[in-house]
Amino acid sequence: ESEKSCMLAWQYGYKNTVSTMGYEMSPYQSYLLRDMGVNIIFAYDKGIGEDFIKKQAGSIKTRQCFYLDSNSVKELDDKDAPVDKGVKLWEKIYREKLKSL
């Protein structure tokens, strides 16, 4: 379902998104992200722990990484992606829940 999150983000005006198309990044996906030359923001579903996200970010050592703390967003249900409840909540999460890794 992560592909759907990219499509919603695109509709919200965030054009530079990618999906792991699964739970974990592959080594090749990590390589591609490192090669892009941009900061990386992880936006996992509510229920995915910070330790797991840190592990994923650890494979992208040459880029500054951030994550959206979906677990602290009361408006999201378990397993909701940060984009699932509409553009207003997405932008609030993006503004208020962005944390450095």
C-alpha positions as CSV (number, residue, x, y, z in Angstrom):
1,E,0.0,0.0,0.0
2,S,3.0,2.4,0.2
3,E,2.5,3.2,-3.4
4,K,-0.8,4.7,-2.6
5,S,0.9,7.0,-0.1
6,C,3.1,8.4,-2.8
7,M,0.1,9.0,-5.1
8,L,-1.7,10.9,-2.3
9,A,1.5,12.9,-1.5
10,W,1.7,13.8,-5.2
11,Q,-1.9,15.0,-5.1
12,Y,-1.0,17.1,-2.0
13,G,1.8,18.8,-4.0
14,Y,4.7,16.7,-2.7
15,K,6.2,15.5,-6.0
16,N,9.5,13.9,-4.9
17,T,8.3,10.8,-3.0
18,V,9.3,7.1,-3.4
19,S,7.9,3.9,-1.9
20,T,9.8,0.9,-0.6
21,M,6.9,-1.2,-1.9
22,G,7.2,-3.3,1.3
23,Y,8.3,-3.1,4.9
24,E,12.1,-2.7,4.6
25,M,14.4,-1.0,2.1
26,S,16.5,-3.1,-0.1
27,P,20.2,-2.4,-0.4
28,Y,19.6,-1.2,-4.0
29,Q,16.8,1.2,-2.8
30,S,19.2,2.6,-0.2
31,Y,21.9,3.1,-2.9
32,L,19.4,5.0,-5.1
33,L,18.4,7.3,-2.2
34,R,22.0,8.0,-1.3
35,D,22.7,8.8,-4.9
36,M,19.9,11.4,-5.2
37,G,21.7,14.1,-3.3
38,V,18.8,15.1,-1.2
39,N,17.7,14.9,2.4
40,I,15.5,11.9,3.2
41,I,12.2,11.9,5.2
42,F,10.7,8.6,6.3
43,A,6.9,8.7,6.6
44,Y,6.0,5.2,7.9
45,D,2.6,4.1,9.1
46,K,1.5,4.6,12.6
47,G,2.7,1.7,14.7
48,I,6.1,1.5,13.1
49,G,8.7,2.1,15.8
50,E,11.5,4.6,15.9
51,D,14.1,1.9,16.3
52,F,13.0,0.3,13.0
53,I,13.1,3.6,11.2
54,K,16.6,4.4,12.6
55,K,17.7,1.0,11.3
56,Q,16.4,1.9,7.8
57,A,18.0,5.3,7.9
58,G,21.3,3.8,9.0
59,S,21.8,2.5,5.5
60,I,21.8,6.0,4.1
61,K,24.8,7.4,5.9
62,T,25.7,10.1,3.4
63,R,22.4,12.0,3.6
64,Q,20.6,13.8,6.4
65,C,17.6,11.7,7.5
66,F,14.4,12.7,9.2
67,Y,11.1,10.9,10.0
68,L,7.5,11.9,10.7
69,D,6.5,10.8,14.2
70,S,3.2,9.2,13.2
71,N,2.9,7.4,16.5
72,S,2.3,10.7,18.4
73,V,-0.6,11.7,16.1
74,K,-3.9,11.0,17.9
75,E,-5.9,11.6,14.7
76,L,-4.3,8.6,13.0
77,D,-5.5,5.0,13.7
78,D,-3.0,2.2,13.9
79,K,-1.5,1.3,10.5
80,D,-2.6,4.7,9.0
81,A,-0.1,6.4,6.8
82,P,0.6,10.1,7.5
83,V,-1.2,11.0,4.3
84,D,-4.3,8.8,4.9
85,K,-6.5,11.4,6.6
86,G,-6.3,14.3,4.2
87,V,-4.0,17.1,3.1
88,K,-4.7,19.3,6.2
89,L,-3.6,16.6,8.6
90,W,-0.7,15.6,6.4
91,E,0.7,19.2,6.4
92,K,0.2,19.5,10.1
93,I,2.2,16.2,10.6
94,Y,4.9,17.4,8.2
95,R,5.2,20.8,10.1
96,E,4.9,19.6,13.6
97,K,6.2,16.0,13.8
98,L,9.4,16.1,11.7
99,K,12.2,14.7,13.7
100,S,15.9,14.3,13.0
101,L,17.4,10.8,13.0
